[in-house]
């Protein structure tokens, strides 16, 4: 089983892509790194991406245009990365749908913390971030893969679930931010 959430790094500077990718993998994420919008679109089509780190200044189509295009088609969380420090750039990026904005240079610990925070906020909206192609929920340091019927910790070790445990966990993640009494849980878990 692969590690945690899959992050797509879109930056035209190879050194930054490599540095960020190494930091992500070291912290338990999966990382794919590309240098432009065309490669980004291919990666999005080929992989289940959980979050995009998107540079503002890219060759060809810029990060703001790509952010707008992504937001039309998807709710994948986006964190903008840029050396441009103008407030107007940050405001425009956020208004176009970016979930956060990190100015360059940045520390890898802060970036990882921001990624986790954005994924947590998304988890609050949807009982754990759910991938579009497969039914996978992310919460705390766990991945709950409904199709495979497995719960995997951030150490990539799967925890076996009984049928009752699976049904109960599924009922909880499908009803986020709701208080359910015992009878409701039993009804939901039994279908």
C-alpha positions in Angstrom: 0.0 0.0 0.0 1.3 3.4 -0.9 1.9 6.2 1.7 -0.4 9.1 2.4 -2.0 11.7 0.3 -0.7 12.4 -3.3 0.6 15.9 -3.8 1.2 17.4 -7.3 4.1 19.9 -7.3 3.8 22.3 -10.3 6.9 24.6 -10.5 9.2 25.5 -13.4 12.3 25.4 -11.3 13.7 21.8 -11.1 15.5 22.5 -7.8 12.3 23.6 -6.1 10.4 20.6 -7.5 13.1 18.2 -6.2 13.4 19.9 -2.8 9.7 20.0 -2.2 9.2 16.4 -3.5 11.9 15.1 -1.2 10.4 16.9 1.8 6.9 15.5 1.0 8.1 11.9 0.6 10.2 12.2 3.8 7.0 13.3 5.6 4.9 10.4 4.3 3.3 11.9 1.3 3.4 10.7 -2.3 4.7 13.4 -4.7 4.6 14.0 -8.4 6.5 16.9 -9.8 6.0 18.7 -13.1 7.2 21.9 -14.7 4.3 23.4 -16.6 0.5 23.4 -17.1 0.5 20.8 -19.9 2.4 18.3 -17.7 0.1 19.2 -14.8 -3.0 18.3 -16.8 -1.5 15.0 -17.8 -0.7 14.2 -14.2 -4.2 15.1 -13.1 -5.7 12.9 -15.8 -3.3 10.0 -14.9 -3.3 10.0 -11.1 -5.6 10.6 -8.1 -4.2 13.9 -6.8 -5.2 15.0 -3.3 -3.6 18.5 -3.4 -1.8 20.7 -5.8 1.2 23.0 -5.0 1.0 25.5 -7.9 3.7 28.1 -8.8 2.3 31.4 -10.0 5.0 32.1 -12.6 5.0 29.3 -15.1 6.1 29.1 -18.7 3.1 29.2 -21.1 -0.1 29.2 -19.0 0.5 31.0 -15.7 -0.6 29.6 -12.3 -3.6 31.9 -11.9 -5.0 30.7 -15.2 -4.4 27.1 -14.2 -6.0 27.7 -10.8 -9.1 29.0 -12.5 -9.2 26.1 -14.9 -8.8 23.5 -12.1 -11.5 25.1 -10.0 -14.0 24.9 -12.8 -13.5 21.1 -13.0 -12.5 20.1 -9.5 -12.4 20.8 -5.8 -8.9 19.5 -5.4 -7.2 21.7 -2.8 -4.6 24.2 -4.3 -1.8 26.0 -2.5 -0.2 28.7 -4.6 3.6 29.1 -4.4 5.2 32.2 -5.6 8.2 34.6 -5.4 5.8 37.5 -6.2 5.1 39.2 -2.9 2.4 41.6 -4.0 -0.8 41.5 -2.0 -2.8 41.8 -5.2 -1.4 38.5 -6.5 -2.3 36.7 -3.2 -5.8 38.2 -3.2 -6.4 37.2 -6.9 -5.1 33.7 -6.3 -7.3 33.2 -3.3 -10.3 34.7 -5.1 -9.8 32.4 -8.1 -10.1 29.4 -5.7 -6.7 28.7 -4.2 -7.0 27.4 -0.6 -3.8 28.9 0.6 -0.8 31.0 -0.5 2.9 30.4 0.4 5.5 33.0 -0.6 8.9 32.0 -1.7 11.3 31.4 0.0 9.5 29.1 2.4 10.6 26.5 4.9 9.7 22.9 4.3 8.2 22.4 7.8 5.8 25.4 7.3 4.8 24.1 3.8 4.1 20.6 5.2 2.1 22.1 8.0 0.1 24.2 5.6 -0.6 21.1 3.4 -1.8 19.2 6.4 -4.0 22.1 7.4 -5.6 22.4 4.0 -6.2 18.7 3.8 -7.8 18.8 7.3 -10.1 21.7 6.3 -11.1 19.7 3.3 -11.7 16.7 5.5 -14.1 18.8 7.6 -16.1 19.5 4.4 -16.4 16.0 3.3 -15.7 13.6 6.2 -12.2 13.1 5.1 -11.0 14.1 1.7 -12.6 11.8 -0.9 -10.8 11.1 -4.2 -13.0 11.4 -7.3 -12.0 8.1 -9.0 -11.9 5.9 -5.9 -13.7 6.2 -2.6 -10.9 7.1 -0.2 -11.2 9.2 2.9 -8.3 10.9 4.7 -8.5 11.9 8.3 -5.9 12.6 11.0 -3.1 10.2 9.9 -5.3 7.5 8.4 -6.5 6.6 4.9 -9.8 4.7 4.7 -10.1 3.0 1.3 -13.7 1.9 0.9 -13.1 -0.1 -2.3 -10.3 -2.1 -0.7 -12.1 -2.2 2.6 -8.9 -1.2 4.4 -7.7 1.3 7.0 -4.1 2.3 6.6 -2.0 4.4 9.0 0.6 7.0 8.0 3.2 4.2 8.6 1.6 2.4 5.6 0.5 -0.5 7.8 -3.0 -1.7 7.1 -5.4 -2.4 10.0 -7.9 -5.2 9.4 -11.5 -4.3 10.1 -14.3 -6.7 10.9 -17.5 -6.2 8.8 -19.1 -4.4 11.7 -16.1 -2.1 12.2 -16.0 -1.3 8.5 -19.7 -0.5 8.3 -19.5 1.7 11.4 -16.5 3.6 10.2 -18.2 4.1 6.8 -21.3 5.5 8.5 -19.2 7.9 10.4 -17.1 9.2 7.5 -20.2 9.6 5.2 -21.9 11.8 7.8 -19.2 14.3 8.8 -19.7 16.9 11.5 -22.9 15.2 12.6 -23.7 13.9 16.1 -25.3 10.4 15.6 -27.0 8.5 18.5 -26.6 4.8 18.9 -29.8 4.0 16.9 -28.8 6.2 14.0 -25.4 4.6 13.9 -26.8 1.1 13.9 -29.3 2.0 11.2 -26.6 3.6 9.0 -24.1 0.8 9.6 -26.7 -1.9 8.7 -27.8 -0.1 5.6 
